[in-house]
Amino acid sequence: MSASPSPDYAGDVSAQDAWDLLANDPKAQLIDVRSVAEWNFVGLPDLSSLGRQAHRIEWQSYPSMQPNPNFVPDALQLLQEAGAQTGTPILFLCRSGARSRAAAMAMTRAGFHNAFNISSGFEGEIDPQGHRGAVNGWKAAGLPWRQT
């Protein structure tokens, strides 16, 4: 895995590197920080072949996109229930890598020093036709996902 290090979080990883980490480390966790609307209408990473599922905690709530004031406590509880320790790799995913970067930084401040941002997110950058999902990101990498 080639992560770009940052003093604020463990670094950025590609969607493929995130999948490889999840596949090779059964303790690694994936937290999807997109909104309920995105989970419902765009789809979710499918970790069923690894015997797990992606956790979901909104970083911002749709439609107002106000920050979720309970993100860190909710994430701490979820990670504790999943058996994660402060050194467990935690991967954060959003649409294109901005919200997930902020979440990785917040969880680093909360003591999780292996908090990674999936830099291209679930849908990645916009292509020349103005669409997401084909240039980079989880979907473009051909990684498992499902519609809800």
N, CA, C and O atoms as a DFTB+ gen file, in Angstrom:
592 C
 N C O
     1  1       0.857      -1.170       0.000
     2  2       0.000       0.000       0.000
     3  2       0.898       1.226       0.000
     4  3       1.832       1.316       0.797
     5  1       0.622       2.160      -0.882
     6  2       1.414       3.390      -0.902
     7  2       0.536       4.542      -0.457
     8  3      -0.264       5.069      -1.230
     9  1       0.694       4.918       0.783
    10  2      -0.086       6.023       1.344
    11  2       0.758       7.285       1.308
    12  3       1.951       7.253       1.611
    13  1       0.136       8.397       0.935
    14  2       0.825       9.679       1.030
    15  2       0.665      10.156       2.461
    16  3      -0.449      10.460       2.887
    17  1       1.770      10.228       3.222
    18  2       1.647      10.584       4.626
    19  2       1.259      12.049       4.839
    20  3       1.557      12.917       4.018
    21  1       0.602      12.290       5.936
    22  2       0.205      13.624       6.343
    23  2       0.379      13.693       7.853
    24  3       0.191      12.684       8.534
    25  1       0.726      14.832       8.385
    26  2       0.827      14.912       9.848
    27  2      -0.546      14.827      10.532
    28  3      -0.626      14.584      11.737
    29  1      -1.614      15.026       9.767
    30  2      -2.953      15.069      10.349
    31  2      -3.688      13.731      10.328
    32  3      -4.673      13.557      11.045
    33  1      -3.213      12.771       9.504
    34  2      -3.821      11.437       9.401
    35  2      -2.814      10.529       8.715
    36  3      -1.775      10.997       8.250
    37  1      -3.108       9.243       8.645
    38  2      -2.130       8.269       8.146
    39  2      -1.817       8.435       6.665
    40  3      -0.762       7.992       6.209
    41  1      -2.708       9.063       5.906
    42  2      -2.430       9.322       4.497
    43  2      -3.570       8.934       3.581
    44  3      -4.602       8.417       4.010
    45  1      -3.350       9.202       2.303
    46  2      -4.309       8.884       1.255
    47  2      -3.931       7.558       0.606
    48  3      -2.755       7.279       0.373
    49  1      -4.933       6.757       0.320
    50  2      -4.721       5.503      -0.402
    51  2      -5.715       5.437      -1.553
    52  3      -6.774       6.064      -1.515
    53  1      -5.358       4.672      -2.570
    54  2      -6.284       4.456      -3.676
    55  2      -7.368       3.478      -3.239
    56  3      -7.235       2.807      -2.215
    57  1      -8.425       3.403      -4.013
    58  2      -9.491       2.446      -3.720
    59  2      -8.943       1.020      -3.761
    60  3      -9.295       0.199      -2.914
    61  1      -8.088       0.719      -4.736
    62  2      -7.520      -0.626      -4.832
    63  2      -6.646      -0.941      -3.624
    64  3      -6.711      -2.046      -3.086
    65  1      -5.826       0.024      -3.190
    66  2      -5.003      -0.194      -1.994
    67  2      -5.886      -0.406      -0.767
    68  3      -5.559      -1.218       0.099
    69  1      -6.999       0.319      -0.687
    70  2      -7.926       0.135       0.436
    71  2      -8.490      -1.285       0.419
    72  3      -8.532      -1.953       1.452
    73  1      -8.922      -1.744      -0.754
    74  2      -9.460      -3.101      -0.876
    75  2      -8.402      -4.135      -0.466
    76  3      -8.695      -5.080       0.266
    77  1      -7.172      -3.940      -0.947
    78  2      -6.094      -4.880      -0.621
    79  2      -5.847      -4.928       0.885
    80  3      -5.637      -6.001       1.449
    81  1      -5.873      -3.766       1.534
    82  2      -5.686      -3.727       2.983
    83  2      -6.824      -4.450       3.695
    84  3      -6.585      -5.223       4.623
    85  1      -8.046      -4.205       3.269
    86  2      -9.204      -4.884       3.864
    87  2      -9.124      -6.390       3.645
    88  3      -9.467      -7.165       4.538
    89  1      -8.674      -6.810       2.466
    90  2      -8.580      -8.234       2.151
    91  2      -7.472      -8.927       2.936
    92  3      -7.594     -10.105       3.274
    93  1      -6.395      -8.205       3.227
    94  2      -5.236      -8.803       3.886
    95  2      -5.192      -8.615       5.391
    96  3      -4.414      -9.283       6.072
    97  1      -6.006      -7.724       5.920
    98  2      -6.020      -7.479       7.360
    99  2      -7.458      -7.579       7.861
   100  3      -8.231      -6.632       7.715
   101  1      -7.824      -8.719       8.451
   102  2      -9.211      -8.905       8.889
   103  2      -9.664      -7.925       9.969
   104  3     -10.861      -7.805      10.234
   105  1      -8.720      -7.226      10.592
   106  2      -9.091      -6.239      11.606
   107  2      -9.376      -4.865      10.998
   108  3     -10.041      -4.043      11.628
   109  1      -8.886      -4.604       9.786
   110  2      -9.082      -3.299       9.130
   111  2     -10.575      -3.029       8.962
   112  3     -11.360      -3.945       8.719
   113  1     -10.949      -1.770       9.093
   114  2     -12.353      -1.367       9.026
   115  2     -12.556      -0.319       7.938
   116  3     -11.678       0.509       7.696
   117  1     -13.711      -0.356       7.282
   118  2     -14.093       0.645       6.289
   119  2     -15.312       1.395       6.808
   120  3     -16.328       0.792       7.153
   121  1     -15.195       2.725       6.858
   122  2     -16.324       3.561       7.256
   123  2     -16.677       4.469       6.089
   124  3     -15.867       5.288       5.655
   125  1     -17.886       4.315       5.592
   126  2     -18.423       5.134       4.509
   127  2     -19.086       6.336       5.159
   128  3     -20.047       6.183       5.913
   129  1     -18.576       7.541       4.871
   130  2     -19.058       8.749       5.540
   131  2     -20.016       9.570       4.681
   132  3     -20.336      10.708       5.024
   133  1     -20.474       9.001       3.572
   134  2     -21.417       9.727       2.719
   135  2     -22.775       9.832       3.414
   136  3     -22.957       9.329       4.522
   137  1     -23.709      10.480       2.760
   138  2     -25.042      10.681       3.342
   139  2     -25.950       9.481       3.063
   140  3     -25.677       8.667       2.181
   141  1     -27.025       9.393       3.829
   142  2     -28.015       8.336       3.625
   143  2     -28.505       8.350       2.183
   144  3     -28.673       7.292       1.577
   145  1     -28.736       9.533       1.628
   146  2     -29.201       9.632       0.241
   147  2     -28.191       8.996      -0.708
   148  3     -28.584       8.284      -1.632
   149  1     -26.912       9.236      -0.498
   150  2     -25.883       8.636      -1.368
   151  2     -25.859       7.124      -1.222
   152  3     -25.749       6.406      -2.216
   153  1     -25.962       6.633       0.011
   154  2     -25.974       5.180       0.201
   155  2     -27.161       4.569      -0.528
   156  3     -27.034       3.522      -1.164
   157  1     -28.318       5.224      -0.435
   158  2     -29.535       4.676      -1.029
   159  2     -29.571       4.782      -2.545
   160  3     -30.065       3.873      -3.213
   161  1     -29.060       5.869      -3.097
   162  2     -29.222       6.104      -4.529
   163  2     -27.978       5.825      -5.369
   164  3     -28.093       5.601      -6.574
   165  1     -26.801       5.835      -4.763
   166  2     -25.562       5.644      -5.520
   167  2     -24.994       4.247      -5.317
   168  3     -24.389       3.691      -6.234
   169  1     -25.177       3.673      -4.139
   170  2     -24.683       2.335      -3.849
   171  2     -23.693       2.322      -2.702
   172  3     -23.321       3.362      -2.158
   173  1     -23.279       1.114      -2.351
   174  2     -22.383       0.892      -1.211
   175  2     -21.266      -0.069      -1.578
   176  3     -21.467      -0.961      -2.402
   177  1     -20.091       0.097      -0.980
   178  2     -19.053      -0.923      -1.150
   179  2     -19.584      -2.255      -0.613
   180  3     -20.269      -2.287       0.410
   181  1     -19.275      -3.324      -1.288
   182  2     -19.739      -4.652      -0.884
   183  2     -18.547      -5.465      -0.394
   184  3     -17.720      -5.913      -1.188
   185  1     -18.467      -5.650       0.912
   186  2     -17.368      -6.402       1.516
   187  2     -17.780      -7.822       1.867
   188  3     -17.076      -8.500       2.615
   189  1     -18.905      -8.282       1.340
   190  2     -19.416      -9.601       1.720
   191  2     -18.443     -10.722       1.370
   192  3     -18.398     -11.730       2.074
   193  1     -17.666     -10.571       0.304
   194  2     -16.700     -11.622      -0.042
   195  2     -15.576     -11.703       0.984
   196  3     -14.846     -12.693       1.033
   197  1     -15.437     -10.658       1.807
   198  2     -14.445     -10.647       2.882
   199  2     -15.081     -11.030       4.221
   200  3     -14.411     -11.058       5.254
   201  1     -16.382     -11.326       4.186
   202  2     -17.086     -11.711       5.409
   203  2     -17.408     -10.547       6.318
   204  3     -17.601     -10.736       7.519
   205  1     -17.470      -9.324       5.757
   206  2     -17.802      -8.145       6.562
   207  2     -18.642      -7.172       5.763
   208  3     -19.011      -7.429       4.617
   209  1     -18.932      -6.065       6.389
   210  2     -19.666      -5.009       5.707
   211  2     -19.048      -3.661       6.033
   212  3     -18.386      -3.493       7.057
   213  1     -19.274      -2.718       5.153
   214  2     -18.809      -1.351       5.402
   215  2     -19.703      -0.727       6.461
   216  3     -20.920      -0.908       6.451
   217  1     -19.087       0.003       7.364
   218  2     -19.847       0.752       8.360
   219  2     -20.301       2.064       7.716
   220  3     -19.645       2.581       6.812
   221  1     -21.416       2.587       8.186
   222  2     -21.948       3.832       7.632
   223  2     -22.225       4.833       8.745
   224  3     -23.020       4.583       9.651
   225  1     -21.545       5.975       8.652
   226  2     -21.802       7.091       9.562
   227  2     -21.677       8.361       8.725
   228  3     -20.622       8.633       8.153
   229  1     -22.753       9.132       8.656
   230  2     -22.708      10.377       7.889
   231  2     -21.722      11.374       8.495
   232  3     -21.727      11.601       9.705
   233  1     -20.882      11.965       7.655
   234  2     -20.036      13.086       8.079
   235  2     -20.872      14.364       8.064
   236  3     -20.760      15.209       8.952
   237  1     -21.712      14.484       7.035
   238  2     -22.673      15.589       6.905
   239  2     -24.014      14.978       6.555
   240  3     -24.083      13.972       5.849
   241  1     -25.075      15.585       7.047
   242  2     -26.409      15.033       6.827
   243  2     -27.123      15.744       5.685
   244  3     -27.161      16.972       5.612
   245  1     -27.691      14.928       4.794
   246  2     -28.471      15.430       3.673
   247  2     -29.874      15.759       4.172
   248  3     -30.359      15.031       5.037
   249  1     -30.560      16.788       3.702
   250  2     -30.182      17.670       2.597
   251  2     -29.424      18.922       3.027
   252  3     -28.897      19.639       2.177
   253  1     -29.358      19.199       4.322
   254  2     -28.737      20.454       4.768
   255  2     -27.220      20.419       4.634
   256  3     -26.580      21.465       4.523
   257  1     -26.640      19.214       4.644
   258  2     -25.194      18.997       4.614
   259  2     -24.500      19.649       5.809
   260  3     -23.342      20.059       5.736
   261  1     -25.242      19.730       6.903
   262  2     -24.658      20.202       8.153
   263  2     -23.757      19.105       8.717
   264  3     -24.083      17.923       8.604
   265  1     -22.636      19.475       9.318
   266  2     -21.763      18.466       9.914
   267  2     -22.496      17.660      10.985
   268  3     -23.324      18.190      11.725
   269  1     -22.179      16.392      11.050
   270  2     -22.758      15.509      12.050
   271  2     -21.991      15.715      13.360
   272  3     -20.837      15.296      13.451
   273  1     -22.589      16.343      14.373
   274  2     -21.871      16.611      15.622
   275  2     -21.539      15.343      16.394
   276  3     -20.697      15.367      17.291
   277  1     -22.188      14.242      16.056
   278  2     -21.965      12.976      16.758
   279  2     -21.039      12.034      16.007
   280  3     -20.904      10.871      16.387
   281  1     -20.389      12.523      14.932
   282  2     -19.583      11.622      14.115
   283  2     -18.528      10.888      14.950
   284  3     -18.480       9.658      14.932
   285  1     -17.695      11.615      15.672
   286  2     -16.605      10.969      16.413
   287  2     -17.144      10.022      17.481
   288  3     -16.693       8.878      17.529
   289  1     -18.085      10.430      18.345
   290  2     -18.584       9.468      19.339
   291  2     -19.244       8.247      18.692
   292  3     -19.079       7.125      19.170
   293  1     -19.995       8.467      17.601
   294  2     -20.631       7.335      16.913
   295  2     -19.568       6.403      16.328
   296  3     -19.691       5.182      16.421
   297  1     -18.522       6.981      15.724
   298  2     -17.457       6.168      15.146
   299  2     -16.706       5.412      16.237
   300  3     -16.378       4.238      16.063
   301  1     -16.434       6.069      17.351
   302  2     -15.737       5.401      18.457
   303  2     -16.547       4.204      18.957
   304  3     -15.990       3.134      19.203
   305  1     -17.856       4.384      19.105
   306  2     -18.704       3.284      19.561
   307  2     -18.711       2.152      18.538
   308  3     -18.556       0.985      18.900
   309  1     -18.890       2.488      17.271
   310  2     -18.919       1.481      16.219
   311  2     -17.599       0.710      16.168
   312  3     -17.600      -0.517      16.068
   313  1     -16.484       1.422      16.236
   314  2     -15.173       0.769      16.174
   315  2     -14.933      -0.103      17.400
   316  3     -14.352      -1.184      17.291
   317  1     -15.374       0.358      18.557
   318  2     -15.244      -0.453      19.770
   319  2     -16.050      -1.743      19.623
   320  3     -15.565      -2.823      19.960
   321  1     -17.290      -1.628      19.116
   322  2     -18.139      -2.806      18.915
   323  2     -17.525      -3.768      17.902
   324  3     -17.734      -4.979      17.986
   325  1     -16.761      -3.226      16.937
   326  2     -16.115      -4.058      15.921
   327  2     -14.794      -4.640      16.417
   328  3     -14.150      -5.406      15.701
   329  1     -14.384      -4.283      17.634
   330  2     -13.148      -4.800      18.191
   331  2     -11.899      -4.067      17.742
   332  3     -10.789      -4.565      17.930
   333  1     -12.063      -2.888      17.149
   334  2     -10.918      -2.115      16.675
   335  2     -10.181      -1.479      17.844
   336  3     -10.782      -1.066      18.835
   337  1      -8.869      -1.411      17.700
   338  2      -8.004      -0.744      18.665
   339  2      -7.471       0.531      18.012
   340  3      -7.706       0.761      16.826
   341  1      -6.760       1.356      18.771
   342  2      -6.253       2.614      18.220
   343  2      -5.257       2.405      17.086
   344  3      -5.048       3.318      16.288
   345  1      -4.638       1.237      16.991
   346  2      -3.707       0.950      15.899
   347  2      -4.332       0.234      14.718
   348  3      -3.656      -0.021      13.722
   349  1      -5.619      -0.096      14.813
   350  2      -6.310      -0.773      13.718
   351  2      -6.394       0.145      12.510
   352  3      -6.726       1.321      12.666
   353  1      -6.103      -0.352      11.303
   354  2      -6.294       0.481      10.116
   355  2      -7.783       0.782       9.899
   356  3      -8.611      -0.126       9.833
   357  1      -8.098       2.064       9.791
   358  2      -9.463       2.506       9.538
   359  2      -9.434       3.273       8.223
   360  3      -8.681       4.235       8.075
   361  1     -10.248       2.850       7.278
   362  2     -10.319       3.469       5.957
   363  2     -11.620       4.244       5.843
   364  3     -12.689       3.722       6.158
   365  1     -11.528       5.490       5.393
   366  2     -12.699       6.347       5.273
   367  2     -12.989       6.615       3.807
   368  3     -12.082       6.885       3.020
   369  1     -14.269       6.537       3.449
   370  2     -14.713       6.663       2.066
   371  2     -15.855       7.661       1.961
   372  3     -16.786       7.630       2.765
   373  1     -15.787       8.551       0.969
   374  2     -16.915       9.429       0.634
   375  2     -17.065       9.414      -0.882
   376  3     -16.613       8.468      -1.527
   377  1     -17.678      10.422      -1.460
   378  2     -17.888      10.452      -2.909
   379  2     -16.573      10.586      -3.653
   380  3     -16.290       9.820      -4.574
   381  1     -15.759      11.579      -3.243
   382  2     -14.548      11.854      -4.021
   383  2     -13.307      12.114      -3.177
   384  3     -12.260      12.445      -3.734
   385  1     -13.382      11.979      -1.862
   386  2     -12.202      12.057      -1.018
   387  2     -12.083      13.259      -0.094
   388  3     -11.112      13.342       0.658
   389  1     -13.021      14.188      -0.116
   390  2     -12.908      15.379       0.740
   391  2     -13.475      15.123       2.143
   392  3     -12.787      15.350       3.138
   393  1     -14.710      14.657       2.225
   394  2     -15.317      14.395       3.535
   395  2     -14.571      13.286       4.262
   396  3     -14.390      13.343       5.479
   397  1     -14.139      12.278       3.512
   398  2     -13.427      11.160       4.140
   399  2     -12.067      11.600       4.675
   400  3     -11.593      11.069       5.678
   401  1     -11.443      12.563       4.012
   402  2     -10.176      13.106       4.518
   403  2     -10.426      13.806       5.852
   404  3      -9.667      13.619       6.802
   405  1     -11.481      14.606       5.927
   406  2     -11.826      15.290       7.176
   407  2     -12.144      14.277       8.276
   408  3     -11.761      14.481       9.428
   409  1     -12.834      13.192       7.939
   410  2     -13.157      12.152       8.922
   411  2     -11.892      11.459       9.414
   412  3     -11.761      11.181      10.605
   413  1     -10.956      11.178       8.502
   414  2      -9.688      10.549       8.897
   415  2      -8.920      11.460       9.852
   416  3      -8.316      10.991      10.817
   417  1      -8.947      12.743       9.582
   418  2      -8.274      13.699      10.463
   419  2      -8.945      13.730      11.845
   420  3      -8.264      13.753      12.870
   421  1     -10.265      13.732      11.863
   422  2     -10.988      13.760      13.138
   423  2     -10.708      12.512      13.966
   424  3     -10.532      12.597      15.181
   425  1     -10.668      11.356      13.313
   426  2     -10.422      10.124      14.049
   427  2      -8.964       9.994      14.471
   428  3      -8.663       9.333      15.465
   429  1      -8.068      10.613      13.732
   430  2      -6.666      10.664      14.170
   431  2      -6.575      11.472      15.458
   432  3      -5.907      11.068      16.410
   433  1      -7.258      12.626      15.479
   434  2      -7.290      13.437      16.707
   435  2      -7.920      12.667      17.865
   436  3      -7.605      12.923      19.027
   437  1      -8.814      11.719      17.550
   438  2      -9.475      10.916      18.580
   439  2      -8.615       9.722      19.013
   440  3      -9.032       8.937      19.865
   441  1      -7.412       9.581      18.428
   442  2      -6.488       8.547      18.871
   443  2      -6.233       7.402      17.919
   444  3      -5.411       6.536      18.217
   445  1      -6.909       7.367      16.782
   446  2      -6.697       6.293      15.803
   447  2      -5.629       6.736      14.812
   448  3      -5.921       7.454      13.855
   449  1      -4.378       6.300      15.046
   450  2      -3.263       6.788      14.236
   451  2      -3.105       6.091      12.887
   452  3      -2.220       6.456      12.113
   453  1      -3.938       5.102      12.589
   454  2      -3.935       4.452      11.273
   455  2      -5.232       4.755      10.531
   456  3      -5.865       3.856       9.977
   457  1      -5.622       6.032      10.526
   458  2      -6.836       6.478       9.826
   459  2      -6.448       6.949       8.433
   460  3      -5.701       7.916       8.282
   461  1      -6.956       6.265       7.420
   462  2      -6.622       6.548       6.023
   463  2      -7.814       7.120       5.267
   464  3      -8.964       6.788       5.551
   465  1      -7.526       7.973       4.316
   466  2      -8.518       8.523       3.401
   467  2      -8.413       7.789       2.068
   468  3      -7.323       7.676       1.508
   469  1      -9.533       7.291       1.558
   470  2      -9.554       6.725       0.209
   471  2      -9.711       7.920      -0.719
   472  3     -10.804       8.460      -0.888
   473  1      -8.593       8.321      -1.316
   474  2      -8.475       9.635      -1.966
   475  2      -9.442       9.875      -3.123
   476  3      -9.877      11.007      -3.332
   477  1      -9.779       8.854      -3.861
   478  2     -10.678       9.065      -5.006
   479  2     -12.123       8.720      -4.680
   480  3     -13.002       8.856      -5.531
   481  1     -12.372       8.278      -3.467
   482  2     -13.729       8.022      -3.012
   483  2     -14.446       6.894      -3.722
   484  3     -13.830       6.045      -4.366
   485  1     -15.749       6.905      -3.591
   486  2     -16.593       5.867      -4.188
   487  2     -16.815       6.126      -5.673
   488  3     -16.815       5.193      -6.475
   489  1     -17.006       7.392      -6.041
   490  2     -17.324       7.723      -7.429
   491  2     -16.195       8.399      -8.183
   492  3     -16.210       8.418      -9.414
   493  1     -15.219       8.953      -7.483
   494  2     -14.068       9.558      -8.140
   495  2     -14.331      10.906      -8.775
   496  3     -15.348      11.556      -8.532
   497  1     -13.370      11.299      -9.601
   498  2     -13.423      12.603     -10.264
   499  2     -14.450      12.616     -11.398
   500  3     -14.884      11.570     -11.880
   501  1     -14.817      13.804     -11.801
   502  2     -15.766      13.992     -12.905
   503  2     -15.047      13.776     -14.225
   504  3     -13.943      14.285     -14.421
   505  1     -15.664      13.022     -15.138
   506  2     -15.072      12.775     -16.458
   507  2     -15.404      13.934     -17.407
   508  3     -16.155      14.833     -17.030
   509  1     -14.860      13.930     -18.624
   510  2     -15.114      15.034     -19.559
   511  2     -16.598      15.254     -19.889
   512  3     -16.984      16.347     -20.304
   513  1     -17.424      14.227     -19.707
   514  2     -18.866      14.368     -19.961
   515  2     -19.623      14.853     -18.727
   516  3     -20.846      14.984     -18.766
   517  1     -18.907      15.123     -17.627
   518  2     -19.548      15.631     -16.426
   519  2     -20.118      14.566     -15.512
   520  3     -20.956      14.868     -14.662
   521  1     -19.676      13.309     -15.671
   522  2     -20.174      12.209     -14.846
   523  2     -19.082      11.665     -13.939
   524  3     -17.892      11.773     -14.238
   525  1     -19.503      11.082     -12.837
   526  2     -18.575      10.407     -11.932
   527  2     -18.704       8.897     -12.106
   528  3     -19.685       8.404     -12.663
   529  1     -17.698       8.173     -11.621
   530  2     -17.773       6.719     -11.609
   531  2     -16.943       6.038     -12.675
   532  3     -16.887       4.809     -12.705
   533  1     -16.293       6.792     -13.554
   534  2     -15.528       6.172     -14.642
   535  2     -14.040       6.506     -14.603
   536  3     -13.235       5.753     -15.151
   537  1     -13.654       7.608     -13.974
   538  2     -12.253       8.049     -14.011
   539  2     -11.427       7.321     -12.963
   540  3     -10.405       6.719     -13.291
   541  1     -11.850       7.368     -11.727
   542  2     -11.159       6.713     -10.627
   543  2     -12.162       6.483      -9.511
   544  3     -13.344       6.794      -9.658
   545  1     -11.699       5.944      -8.407
   546  2     -12.591       5.656      -7.291
   547  2     -12.967       4.189      -7.233
   548  3     -12.568       3.391      -8.081
   549  1     -13.745       3.850      -6.214
   550  2     -14.142       2.469      -5.935
   551  2     -14.832       1.830      -7.130
   552  3     -14.464       0.730      -7.542
   553  1     -15.828       2.507      -7.689
   554  2     -16.576       1.948      -8.816
   555  2     -15.691       1.765     -10.043
   556  3     -15.709       0.705     -10.669
   557  1     -14.918       2.792     -10.390
   558  2     -14.063       2.742     -11.595
   559  2     -12.982       1.671     -11.468
   560  3     -12.529       1.126     -12.475
   561  1     -12.568       1.367     -10.243
   562  2     -11.548       0.338     -10.020
   563  2     -12.133      -1.069     -10.176
   564  3     -11.399      -2.057     -10.139
   565  1     -13.444      -1.156     -10.350
   566  2     -14.080      -2.455     -10.512
   567  2     -14.198      -3.234      -9.210
   568  3     -14.320      -4.459      -9.224
   569  1     -14.161      -2.530      -8.093
   570  2     -14.277      -3.182      -6.791
   571  2     -15.741      -3.487      -6.497
   572  3     -16.629      -2.812      -7.018
   573  1     -16.002      -4.494      -5.671
   574  2     -17.384      -4.900      -5.412
   575  2     -18.216      -3.785      -4.774
   576  3     -17.783      -3.113      -3.838
   577  1     -19.412      -3.616      -5.307
   578  2     -20.358      -2.678      -4.738
   579  2     -21.756      -3.154      -5.071
   580  3     -21.950      -4.009      -5.935
   581  1     -22.724      -2.588      -4.374
   582  2     -24.112      -3.009      -4.599
   583  2     -25.030      -1.796      -4.476
   584  3     -24.718      -0.807      -3.813
   585  1     -26.145      -1.914      -5.127
   586  2     -27.205      -0.926      -5.022
   587  2     -28.100      -1.353      -3.882
   588  3     -28.302      -2.549      -3.676
   589  1     -28.648      -0.394      -3.126
   590  2     -29.547      -0.777      -2.015
   591  2     -30.980      -0.738      -2.458
   592  3     -31.879      -1.027      -1.668
